[in-house]
Amino acid sequence: MHMLDRRMLLRAGAAAAGAAALAPTVPARAHAPQAGKRAQPGFYRFKLGTIEVTVVSDGTLAFPAETLWGDRAEDARGLLTSTFQPSSPVGLQINTILVNTGDKLVLIDAGCGVDKFQKTTGGLIGNLAAAGYAPDDIDMILFTHAHFDHLWGISDHENASLLFPSAEFVASEAEVAFWSAPEWANRLSPALKPEVTRANLELASPRLRLIKAAAEVAPGVTTFDTAGHTPGHISVHISSGSEQMLLTGDVVVNSTVSFLHPEWPFGFDMDVPLATKARMAFLDRAAADKTLVGSYHLPFPGFGHVVRERSGYRWLPADWQWTS
């Protein structure tokens, strides 16, 4: 073994330095830039028996806990924090449901529309296109109720013309009677912009069909009474063969608070005792029958099951099913 002396090491170092000086300069490669935008859910599709169900997002809403739960806001924030949910503000998804029976294409609720209430809504038309549908494909729009985030999406930004040229509009007669009553303005907060709701109902009126609380509006699509949130609030039962599901409307709005404490008043409920009774009955039915539930405001795509837990209930989100 030969030992390297100091002179040999110096010569080797000088040669290496010279080679490095002659080598071309290669700039360091940066990583890909950050996208800077959050991914937005668009649509999610699955089969219920022979019926095809597609959840189509209109976007999101956000409110202070005080708006949603009033005097219970601080307790609600504690529950949200304990389940790793944002507590200020509290986010609500807008999950419209498209039901394709084979004969009818039924949209259940129509979202809020573009820039009509908050800037984070208005994705329905674009997400319908992503799901393979155009507005004139829709045969029917069924409203669970006439609040802004369920009705206003039927019209353009100015609330001047309808966006669904072929659709029949279907709503509870009790709901439409309430919003059409002369004293409606005195019973509602101006923050809800009830004049916009009334304008949209007037736009829809030539094609508006009024139903009782319990009615089959299309094969396998049946409404049932959940009044209280609004005077004519309805929820929806969908069935195909042995498979069935329940759609909530606004019976529940949060995956923790609405289930652990269904007795807590919800800030947008117009008749709190009646709405609380409807919420408890809905959750009890879903838990007892082990029925799949589709929710309008829970995290996208909003499907899951309800189980009883102590004096309340618990929401169990369904796994996403990936199919070709």
C-alpha positions in Angstrom: 0.0 0.0 0.0 1.4 3.4 -1.0 1.0 6.3 1.4 0.0 9.7 -0.2 2.4 12.4 0.8 1.5 16.1 1.2 2.9 17.0 -2.2 0.7 14.5 -4.0 -2.4 15.6 -2.1 -1.8 19.2 -3.1 -1.4 18.3 -6.8 -4.6 16.3 -6.7 -6.5 19.1 -5.1 -5.3 21.7 -7.6 -6.3 19.4 -10.5 -9.8 19.0 -9.1 -10.2 22.7 -8.7 -9.1 23.3 -12.3 -11.6 20.8 -13.6 -14.4 22.4 -11.6 -13.6 25.8 -13.0 -13.8 24.6 -16.6 -17.1 22.7 -16.0 -20.3 24.4 -17.4 -22.5 26.1 -14.7 -25.8 24.1 -14.2 -28.5 26.1 -12.4 -30.1 24.4 -9.4 -33.6 23.1 -10.3 -36.4 24.5 -8.2 -39.3 22.3 -7.1 -42.7 22.8 -8.9 -44.4 26.0 -7.7 -47.2 25.7 -5.2 -50.6 25.7 -6.9 -52.0 28.3 -4.4 -55.6 27.2 -4.9 -57.5 24.6 -2.9 -59.1 21.6 -4.7 -62.8 22.1 -5.0 -65.1 19.1 -5.1 -67.2 19.0 -8.2 -69.4 15.9 -8.4 -69.6 12.4 -7.1 -71.7 9.6 -8.6 -73.0 6.2 -7.4 -75.8 3.8 -8.0 -78.8 3.2 -5.7 -80.4 0.1 -7.2 -81.2 1.1 -10.8 -81.2 4.8 -9.9 -78.1 6.9 -10.6 -77.4 9.5 -7.9 -74.9 12.3 -8.5 -73.9 14.9 -5.8 -73.1 18.2 -7.5 -71.5 20.9 -5.4 -72.6 24.5 -5.6 -69.7 25.5 -3.2 -69.6 26.4 0.5 -71.0 28.9 3.0 -69.5 30.0 6.3 -71.1 31.6 9.4 -70.1 32.5 12.9 -71.0 29.9 15.5 -73.3 32.5 17.1 -75.4 32.7 13.9 -75.8 28.9 13.8 -76.3 28.1 17.5 -77.0 31.3 19.3 -76.5 31.0 23.1 -74.9 27.6 22.5 -72.1 29.0 20.3 -69.3 28.6 22.9 -70.3 25.0 23.6 -70.5 24.4 19.8 -67.0 25.8 19.3 -65.7 23.4 22.0 -67.3 20.4 20.2 -66.0 21.5 16.9 -62.5 22.0 18.2 -62.6 18.6 19.9 -63.3 16.9 16.6 -60.7 19.0 14.7 -63.2 21.1 12.7 -62.8 24.8 12.1 -64.9 26.7 14.7 -64.6 30.3 13.5 -66.2 30.6 11.0 -68.1 27.3 10.6 -68.2 25.9 7.1 -71.3 24.4 5.4 -71.1 22.5 2.1 -73.9 22.9 -0.5 -74.5 19.4 -1.9 -77.3 19.4 -4.5 -78.5 15.9 -5.5 -79.2 14.9 -9.0 -81.4 11.8 -9.3 -81.5 10.0 -12.7 -84.4 7.5 -12.6 -83.9 6.5 -16.2 -87.1 8.4 -17.2 -86.6 11.6 -15.2 -83.6 13.7 -14.3 -84.5 15.3 -11.0 -82.3 18.0 -9.2 -83.0 18.3 -5.5 -82.4 21.9 -4.6 -80.5 24.3 -6.8 -77.8 25.9 -4.6 -77.3 29.6 -4.0 -76.2 30.9 -7.3 -73.2 33.1 -8.3 -72.2 35.8 -5.8 -75.7 36.2 -4.5 -75.0 35.6 -0.8 -71.4 34.7 -0.3 -68.6 34.6 -2.9 -67.9 30.9 -2.4 -71.1 29.7 -4.1 -72.3 29.4 -7.6 -70.5 26.2 -8.8 -73.6 24.3 -9.7 -73.8 25.0 -13.5 -70.0 24.3 -14.0 -70.1 21.2 -11.9 -73.2 19.9 -13.7 -71.2 20.3 -17.0 -68.3 18.4 -15.4 -70.8 15.6 -14.5 -72.0 15.5 -18.1 -75.2 17.5 -17.9 -76.5 20.8 -19.2 -79.2 22.9 -17.5 -81.7 22.0 -20.2 -81.2 18.3 -19.4 -82.9 18.8 -16.0 -86.6 17.7 -16.1 -87.5 18.7 -12.6 -86.1 20.7 -9.7 -87.6 19.7 -6.3 -87.1 22.2 -3.5 -86.8 21.0 0.1 -87.6 24.6 1.1 -87.1 28.2 -0.2 -84.1 29.5 1.7 -81.5 31.3 -0.3 -79.0 28.4 -0.6 -81.6 26.0 -2.0 -83.6 28.2 -4.4 -81.6 31.2 -5.7 -79.5 29.0 -8.0 -82.4 28.6 -10.5 -81.7 32.1 -11.9 -79.0 34.3 -13.2 -77.0 36.9 -11.2 -79.7 39.5 -11.5 -82.5 37.2 -10.5 -84.0 38.2 -13.9 -84.1 34.9 -15.9 -84.2 31.2 -15.3 -81.2 29.0 -15.9 -83.1 25.8 -16.4 -85.3 26.2 -19.5 -87.0 22.8 -19.5 -87.4 22.1 -15.8 -90.6 21.8 -13.9 -90.3 23.3 -10.4 -91.8 21.4 -7.5 -92.3 22.7 -3.9 -94.4 22.2 -0.8 -97.6 24.3 -1.0 -97.1 25.3 2.6 -93.7 26.6 1.8 -94.8 28.7 -1.1 -97.8 30.0 0.8 -95.5 31.2 3.6 -93.1 33.1 1.3 -96.0 34.5 -0.7 -98.0 35.8 2.3 -98.3 39.6 2.6 -96.8 39.6 6.1 -93.7 37.6 5.0 -91.3 40.7 5.3 -92.2 41.2 8.9 -91.4 37.6 9.9 -87.9 37.3 8.5 -84.5 38.8 9.0 -83.5 41.3 6.3 -80.1 39.5 6.2 -81.9 36.6 4.5 -82.9 38.9 1.7 -86.5 37.5 1.5 -87.3 39.8 -1.4 -84.8 37.8 -3.5 -86.5 34.5 -2.5 -89.9 35.9 -3.5 -88.5 37.1 -6.8 -87.2 33.7 -7.6 -90.5 32.0 -6.7 -92.2 34.5 -9.0 -89.8 33.6 -11.8 -90.6 29.9 -11.3 -94.3 30.3 -10.9 -95.4 29.5 -14.5 -93.8 26.1 -14.2 -94.3 25.6 -10.4 -96.2 22.6 -9.2 -97.3 22.6 -5.6 -97.4 19.4 -3.6 -98.5 18.1 -0.2 -95.8 17.2 2.3 -96.0 13.5 1.4 -96.0 13.0 -2.4 -94.2 10.8 -5.0 -92.8 13.4 -7.4 -91.0 10.9 -9.7 -90.6 7.1 -9.6 -88.9 6.2 -6.4 -88.6 9.9 -5.2 -91.1 10.6 -2.4 -91.2 13.6 0.0 -92.0 13.6 3.7 -92.8 16.3 6.2 -89.9 17.8 8.2 -91.5 21.3 8.8 -90.0 23.6 11.4 -86.8 24.8 9.8 -89.3 26.6 7.5 -93.1 26.1 7.5 -93.1 23.8 4.5 -89.7 22.1 4.8 -89.7 18.6 3.3 -87.1 15.9 3.1 -86.8 13.2 0.5 -86.9 9.4 0.5 -85.4 7.7 -2.6 -85.9 4.0 -3.2 -85.0 1.5 -5.9 -85.7 -2.2 -5.3 -84.4 -3.1 -1.8 -82.1 0.0 -1.7 -83.1 3.3 -0.2 -81.8 6.6 1.2 -83.0 9.7 3.0 -82.1 13.2 2.0 -82.0 15.7 4.8 -82.6 19.2 3.4 -81.6 21.3 6.4 -82.7 18.9 9.2 -79.0 18.6 10.2 -76.1 21.0 9.3 -73.0 19.9 11.1 -71.5 16.4 11.5 -70.8 16.9 15.2 -73.2 19.4 16.7 -76.4 18.3 14.9 -75.9 14.7 16.0 -74.5 14.9 19.5 -76.9 17.7 20.5 -80.0 17.6 18.2 -81.9 19.4 20.9 -79.8 22.6 20.5 -81.7 25.3 18.5 -80.3 26.0 15.0 -80.2 29.7 14.2 -82.0 29.5 10.9 -84.9 27.4 12.2 -88.1 29.4 12.1 -90.1 27.3 14.5 -87.5 26.0 16.9 -89.7 23.4 18.9 -91.1 22.0 15.6 -87.7 21.9 13.9 -86.2 20.1 16.9 -88.9 17.6 16.9 -88.4 17.0 13.2 -84.6 16.6 13.6 -85.0 14.1 16.4 -87.6 12.1 14.4 -85.4 12.1 11.3 -82.3 10.9 13.2 -84.3 8.3 15.0 -85.7 6.9 11.7 -82.3 6.9 10.1 -80.7 5.1 13.0 -83.5 2.6 13.5 -83.7 1.7 9.8 -79.9 1.9 9.2 -80.8 3.9 6.1 -78.1 5.6 4.0 -78.4 9.4 4.5 -77.5 12.1 2.0 -76.9 15.5 3.6 -77.1 18.9 2.0 -74.6 20.7 4.3 -72.2 18.0 5.7 -68.7 17.5 4.3 -68.8 16.6 0.6 -70.2 14.3 -0.8 -72.3 14.1 2.3 -73.3 10.5 2.5 -73.3 8.3 5.6 -75.2 6.6 8.3 -76.6 7.6 11.7 -76.1 5.6 14.9 -77.3 6.2 18.4 -74.7 7.3 20.9 -75.7 7.9 24.5 -78.4 10.5 24.6 -77.7 11.7 21.0 -76.4 10.3 17.7 -73.3 10.0 15.7 -72.6 10.5 12.0 -70.6 7.8 10.2 -69.5 9.0 6.8 -69.7 6.4 4.0 -66.5 5.5 2.2 -66.1 6.8 -1.3 -66.7 4.2 -3.9 -64.4 4.4 -7.0 -65.8 2.8 -10.1 -64.9 3.0 -13.8 
